[in-house]
Amino acid sequence: MIQPVTPEVPMHIRRITAAIAAAAIPLTMTAAPAVAAPDNGGKANQPSAAAESAALPEHQLTGYWQNFVNDAEPLRVSDIPDNYDLVALAFAQSDAASPGAVKFSVDSRLSDALGGYSDAQLKADIAEKQSQGTDFVMSIGGAKGSVDLSTEQRVTNFVDSMTTIIENYDLDGLDIDLEHSFDTAGMTSAARQLRNHFGSDFILTMAPQTLYVQPGGSYMQLIDNLSDIITTVHTQYYNSGSMLGCDQQVYSQGSVDFITAQACILLDKLSADQIALGLPAAPSAAGSGYVQPSVVTDALDCLASTTDCGQFVPGQPHPSISGVMTWSINWDVSNGTTFSTTVGNHLETLP
């Protein structure tokens, strides 16, 4: 994800109320036969955290809301397009006063750009969007952010601070967008403690870069450790360069093949309903890897039904493929909401 150049440094009341009311150019190669997706040990037939999260639709569109100012359109949460099912607030920042802890509030520059935007207004906007069916998670990391969870005390500080943030803003979960080194054991412990505290409705998402979900990549052990409680992993298929697909062929970013052959790698570890595709919402949203929304919808169709594929064709369809993530909602709005309109409408046509 792209952060600002100069960033400033009880689950859930609405559900209780509802219950009461209800009671980051393809490589030239010779044509290859269809490649079978790896055997995932029956994971696709087992209930996943995503399937248990009834608050989210079967196929969802996720976007990041920028709590900072750059060249993208500054937005109040109330102005997020209705196409988005899940919103990640970007980002909670490390709290220097308490190692491992994080903090979050409306960025002062964003407030100025919007003519005044307070924490109270943000909370009210989140509550209103939630009443319309949108879920919210707090994201940690980004291009410049980091969280050090290398000791038990740091993990405790993180869990305590994130619990306070989630309860304060009445959020639905956590997004892990750590793009630098992190302590796998510490992050595993922290995520499980948060899930245990908030219960099975807790949404847990991750946004690894492509390199980190290659075999042996830094996110692979974390995904293994948390696979039973992960809602969605939406890998960033941009700012990448060439990578190996699950068929051990090299693919360059910016194509249907790159997206589908990369997504196939995670099918060995997760159910299809835990795997989403992360793409930029506009050409300016990433340094490289932007594709037209039609390429994203073709990749969805290829994975869901083995149609509209490039050279790489999955060995079997995965109709429960989770959906799409985009960086960012602000860039999408800046580009006339072309991404969310096209992709959001297409998600509704999937099996």
C-alpha positions as CSV (number, residue, x, y, z in Angstrom):
1,M,0.0,0.0,0.0
2,I,1.1,3.6,-0.5
3,Q,1.2,5.7,2.7
4,P,1.5,9.4,3.0
5,V,4.9,11.0,2.7
6,T,4.6,12.7,6.1
7,P,2.0,10.8,8.1
8,E,0.9,12.1,11.4
9,V,2.3,10.3,13.7
10,P,-17.5,-3.8,22.7
11,M,-17.9,-5.9,19.6
12,H,-20.4,-5.0,18.6
13,I,-23.1,-2.6,19.7
14,R,-24.8,-2.6,16.3
15,R,-25.1,-6.4,16.3
16,I,-26.6,-6.4,19.7
17,T,-29.1,-3.8,18.6
18,A,-29.9,-5.8,15.5
19,A,-30.4,-8.9,17.5
20,I,-32.8,-7.2,19.8
21,A,-34.7,-5.7,16.9
22,A,-35.0,-9.1,15.3
23,A,-36.3,-10.8,18.5
24,A,0.8,-3.2,-6.5
25,I,2.5,-7.4,-19.9
26,P,2.4,-11.1,-19.9
27,L,5.6,-12.9,-20.5
28,T,5.9,-14.4,-24.0
29,M,5.8,-18.2,-23.8
30,T,4.6,-21.1,-25.8
31,A,1.0,-22.2,-25.2
32,A,0.7,-24.7,-22.3
33,P,-2.0,-27.2,-21.4
34,A,-4.3,-26.5,-18.6
35,V,-2.5,-26.7,-15.3
36,A,-4.3,-28.4,-12.4
37,A,-4.6,-26.4,-9.2
38,P,-2.7,-28.1,-6.3
39,D,-4.4,-30.5,-4.0
40,N,-5.4,-28.6,-0.9
41,G,-6.1,-31.6,1.2
42,G,-9.9,-31.1,1.1
43,K,-9.7,-27.5,2.5
44,A,-12.2,-26.3,-0.1
45,N,-14.8,-28.6,1.4
46,Q,-14.2,-27.6,5.0
47,P,-15.9,-24.6,6.7
48,S,-13.6,-21.6,6.9
49,A,-13.6,-18.4,8.9
50,A,-14.9,-16.6,5.8
51,A,-17.8,-19.0,5.5
52,E,-18.6,-18.4,9.2
53,S,-18.6,-14.6,8.9
54,A,-22.2,-14.1,8.0
55,A,-21.8,-10.3,8.0
56,L,-20.0,-10.4,4.7
57,P,-21.5,-11.4,1.3
58,E,-20.2,-14.6,-0.4
59,H,-18.3,-12.5,-2.9
60,Q,-17.1,-9.2,-1.5
61,L,-15.4,-6.0,-2.6
62,T,-12.8,-4.6,-0.1
63,G,-11.2,-1.2,-0.2
64,Y,-8.8,0.8,1.9
65,W,-9.9,4.2,3.2
66,Q,-7.0,6.6,3.5
67,N,-6.6,8.4,6.8
68,F,-4.1,10.7,5.3
69,V,-3.8,13.1,2.3
70,N,-2.0,12.5,-1.0
71,D,-3.0,13.1,-4.6
72,A,-6.1,11.0,-4.2
73,E,-9.5,12.4,-3.3
74,P,-9.8,12.9,0.4
75,L,-13.0,11.3,1.7
76,R,-15.3,11.2,4.7
77,V,-16.3,7.6,5.4
78,S,-19.9,8.7,4.7
79,D,-18.8,9.3,1.0
80,I,-17.5,5.7,0.5
81,P,-19.4,4.2,-2.5
82,D,-22.0,1.7,-1.7
83,N,-20.3,-1.0,-3.8
84,Y,-17.8,-1.7,-0.9
85,D,-18.7,-4.5,1.4
86,L,-15.6,-4.3,3.6
87,V,-13.5,-1.2,4.4
88,A,-10.0,-1.2,5.9
89,L,-9.1,1.9,7.7
90,A,-5.5,2.8,6.8
91,F,-3.6,2.8,9.0
92,A,-3.1,2.4,12.8
93,Q,0.3,3.8,13.7
94,S,2.9,2.5,16.1
95,D,2.7,4.2,19.5
96,A,6.2,5.2,20.6
97,A,5.1,5.6,24.2
98,S,4.2,1.9,24.5
99,P,6.4,-0.6,22.5
100,G,4.2,-2.8,20.3
101,A,1.1,-0.8,20.9
102,V,-0.7,1.1,18.1
103,K,-2.9,4.2,18.0
104,F,-5.5,5.7,15.7
105,S,-7.4,8.9,15.2
106,V,-8.4,11.1,12.3
107,D,-5.4,12.6,10.7
108,S,-5.2,16.4,11.2
109,R,-4.3,17.1,7.5
110,L,-7.2,15.0,6.4
111,S,-9.5,16.9,8.7
112,D,-8.3,20.2,7.3
113,A,-8.7,18.9,3.7
114,L,-12.3,18.0,4.5
115,G,-13.1,21.3,6.2
116,G,-13.2,19.6,9.6
117,Y,-13.6,15.9,10.3
118,S,-13.5,14.7,13.9
119,D,-13.2,11.3,15.6
120,A,-16.9,11.7,16.6
121,Q,-17.9,12.3,13.0
122,L,-15.8,9.3,11.9
123,K,-17.5,7.1,14.5
124,A,-20.9,8.3,13.4
125,D,-20.1,7.6,9.7
126,I,-18.8,4.1,10.5
127,A,-22.0,3.3,12.4
128,E,-24.2,4.6,9.6
129,K,-22.3,2.6,7.0
130,Q,-22.5,-0.5,9.2
131,S,-26.3,-0.1,9.4
132,Q,-26.3,-0.3,5.6
133,G,-24.3,-3.6,5.7
134,T,-20.7,-2.4,5.3
135,D,-18.0,-3.9,7.7
136,F,-14.9,-2.2,8.9
137,V,-11.5,-3.5,9.9
138,M,-8.5,-1.6,11.3
139,S,-5.4,-2.1,9.1
140,I,-1.8,-2.1,10.4
141,G,1.3,-1.6,8.4
142,G,1.3,-0.2,4.9
143,A,4.4,0.8,2.9
144,K,6.0,2.6,5.8
145,G,4.3,1.2,8.9
146,S,5.7,-1.5,11.1
147,V,4.8,-3.2,14.4
148,D,7.4,-4.9,16.6
149,L,5.8,-7.9,18.4
150,S,9.1,-9.6,19.2
151,T,8.4,-10.0,23.0
152,E,5.4,-11.1,25.0
153,Q,5.0,-7.6,26.5
154,R,4.9,-6.0,23.1
155,V,2.3,-8.5,22.0
156,T,0.2,-7.7,25.1
157,N,0.6,-4.0,24.4
158,F,-0.5,-4.5,20.8
159,V,-3.5,-6.6,21.8
160,D,-4.6,-4.2,24.5
161,S,-4.3,-1.1,22.2
162,M,-6.0,-2.8,19.2
163,T,-8.8,-4.0,21.5
164,T,-9.3,-0.4,22.6
165,I,-9.4,0.9,19.0
166,I,-11.8,-1.8,17.8
167,E,-14.1,-1.2,20.7
168,N,-13.8,2.6,20.5
169,Y,-14.7,2.8,16.8
170,D,-17.0,-0.3,17.0
171,L,-15.1,-2.1,14.2
172,D,-15.4,-5.7,13.0
173,G,-11.8,-6.9,12.9
174,L,-8.1,-6.5,11.9
175,D,-6.3,-6.3,8.6
176,I,-2.6,-7.2,8.5
177,D,-0.8,-5.2,5.9
178,L,2.8,-5.5,7.2
179,E,5.1,-5.0,4.2
180,H,8.4,-5.3,6.1
181,S,9.8,-7.9,8.5
182,F,7.6,-9.0,11.4
183,D,7.7,-11.5,14.2
184,T,5.6,-14.4,13.0
185,A,5.1,-15.9,16.5
186,G,4.1,-12.6,18.0
187,M,1.7,-11.7,15.2
188,T,0.1,-15.2,15.4
189,S,-0.4,-14.8,19.2
190,A,-1.8,-11.3,18.8
191,A,-4.3,-12.3,16.1
192,R,-5.5,-15.3,18.1
193,Q,-5.9,-13.3,21.3
194,L,-8.0,-10.8,19.4
195,R,-10.1,-13.5,17.8
196,N,-10.6,-15.2,21.2
197,H,-11.6,-11.9,22.8
198,F,-14.1,-10.8,20.1
199,G,-15.4,-14.2,19.0
200,S,-16.2,-16.0,15.8
201,D,-17.6,-12.9,14.1
202,F,-14.1,-11.3,14.2
203,I,-12.9,-10.5,10.7
204,L,-9.2,-11.2,10.0
205,T,-7.7,-10.2,6.7
206,M,-4.2,-10.0,5.3
207,A,-2.7,-8.1,2.4
208,P,0.7,-9.6,1.6
209,Q,2.9,-8.6,-1.3
210,T,3.4,-11.2,-4.0
211,L,6.9,-12.0,-2.9
212,Y,5.7,-12.9,0.6
213,V,3.3,-15.6,-0.6
214,Q,5.8,-17.3,-2.8
215,P,6.8,-20.7,-1.4
216,G,8.9,-19.9,1.7
217,G,7.7,-16.3,1.8
218,S,7.4,-14.5,5.1
219,Y,3.6,-14.7,5.2
220,M,3.3,-18.4,4.4
221,Q,4.0,-19.5,8.0
222,L,1.6,-16.8,9.4
223,I,-1.1,-18.1,7.0
224,D,-0.5,-21.7,8.1
225,N,-0.7,-20.6,11.7
226,L,-3.9,-18.7,11.3
227,S,-5.7,-20.5,8.4
228,D,-8.6,-21.7,10.6
229,I,-9.5,-18.1,11.6
230,I,-8.5,-16.1,8.4
231,T,-11.4,-14.4,6.7
232,T,-9.6,-13.4,3.5
233,V,-6.1,-13.0,2.2
234,H,-6.1,-10.4,-0.6
235,T,-2.6,-10.5,-2.1
236,Q,-1.3,-7.3,-3.7
237,Y,-0.9,-8.2,-7.4
238,Y,1.0,-5.0,-8.1
239,N,4.3,-3.2,-7.4
240,S,5.7,-6.7,-7.9
241,G,7.6,-7.6,-11.1
242,S,7.7,-11.1,-12.4
243,M,6.8,-14.1,-10.1
244,L,6.4,-17.8,-10.3
245,G,2.9,-19.2,-10.6
246,C,1.7,-22.4,-9.0
247,D,2.7,-24.2,-12.3
248,Q,6.3,-23.0,-11.7
249,Q,6.2,-20.8,-14.8
250,V,7.2,-17.2,-14.7
251,Y,4.5,-14.5,-15.1
252,S,4.8,-10.8,-15.3
253,Q,2.4,-8.5,-13.5
254,G,-0.4,-6.8,-15.4
255,S,-2.1,-9.8,-16.9
256,V,-4.8,-12.3,-16.2
257,D,-2.2,-15.1,-16.0
258,F,-0.1,-13.3,-13.4
259,I,-3.2,-12.9,-11.1
260,T,-4.7,-16.4,-11.5
261,A,-1.4,-18.3,-11.4
262,Q,-0.4,-16.4,-8.2
263,A,-3.8,-16.9,-6.6
264,C,-3.5,-20.6,-7.3
265,I,-0.5,-20.8,-4.9
266,L,-2.7,-20.1,-1.9
267,L,-5.2,-22.8,-2.8
268,D,-2.8,-25.3,-1.3
269,K,-3.2,-23.6,2.1
270,L,-6.7,-21.9,2.2
271,S,-10.2,-22.5,1.0
272,A,-11.1,-20.5,-2.2
273,D,-13.5,-18.4,-0.1
274,Q,-10.5,-17.2,1.8
275,I,-8.7,-15.9,-1.3
276,A,-9.2,-12.5,-2.9
277,L,-7.4,-10.5,-5.6
278,G,-5.8,-7.2,-4.7
279,L,-5.4,-4.6,-7.5
280,P,-5.0,-0.9,-7.8
281,A,-8.1,1.2,-8.4
282,A,-6.4,3.7,-10.7
283,P,-3.1,4.0,-12.7
284,S,-1.8,6.5,-10.1
285,A,-2.6,4.2,-7.1
286,A,0.5,2.1,-7.6
287,G,4.0,2.3,-9.0
288,S,3.2,-0.6,-11.4
289,G,0.8,-3.4,-12.0
290,Y,-2.4,-1.5,-12.8
291,V,-4.8,-3.4,-15.0
292,Q,-8.1,-2.4,-16.5
293,P,-11.1,-3.6,-14.4
294,S,-12.0,-5.9,-17.3
295,V,-8.8,-7.8,-16.6
296,V,-9.8,-8.2,-12.9
297,T,-13.2,-9.5,-13.9
298,D,-11.6,-12.0,-16.4
299,A,-9.3,-13.2,-13.6
300,L,-12.4,-13.7,-11.4
301,D,-14.1,-15.7,-14.1
302,C,-11.0,-17.8,-14.8
303,L,-10.7,-18.8,-11.1
304,A,-14.5,-19.2,-10.5
305,S,-15.4,-21.1,-13.7
306,T,-12.2,-21.5,-15.8
307,T,-13.5,-19.1,-18.4
308,D,-11.9,-16.0,-19.8
309,C,-8.4,-17.4,-18.9
310,G,-5.1,-16.6,-20.5
311,Q,-2.5,-19.3,-21.0
312,F,-2.9,-20.5,-17.4
313,V,-6.1,-22.4,-16.7
314,P,-6.9,-23.8,-13.3
315,G,-7.4,-27.5,-13.2
316,Q,-10.8,-27.0,-11.7
317,P,-13.2,-24.1,-11.1
318,H,-13.3,-22.4,-7.7
319,P,-16.8,-20.8,-7.6
320,S,-16.4,-19.7,-4.0
321,I,-13.4,-17.4,-4.7
322,S,-13.8,-14.6,-2.2
323,G,-13.6,-11.4,-4.2
324,V,-11.4,-8.4,-4.8
325,M,-9.5,-5.8,-2.8
326,T,-8.4,-2.5,-4.1
327,W,-6.0,0.2,-3.1
328,S,-7.7,2.5,-2.5
329,I,-11.2,3.7,-2.2
330,N,-9.9,7.3,-2.5
331,W,-8.1,6.5,-5.8
332,D,-11.3,4.7,-7.0
333,V,-13.3,7.9,-6.4
334,S,-10.6,10.0,-8.0
335,N,-10.9,7.8,-11.1
336,G,-14.7,8.1,-11.3
337,T,-15.4,4.9,-9.4
338,T,-14.8,2.9,-12.6
339,F,-13.1,0.1,-10.6
340,S,-15.7,-0.4,-7.9
341,T,-18.6,-0.1,-10.3
342,T,-17.3,-2.6,-12.8
343,V,-15.8,-5.1,-10.3
344,G,-18.6,-4.7,-7.8
345,N,-21.3,-5.4,-10.4
346,H,-19.4,-8.4,-11.7
347,L,-19.0,-9.9,-8.3
348,E,-22.8,-10.2,-8.1
349,T,-22.8,-12.4,-11.2
350,L,-20.4,-15.0,-9.9
351,P,-21.9,-18.4,-8.9
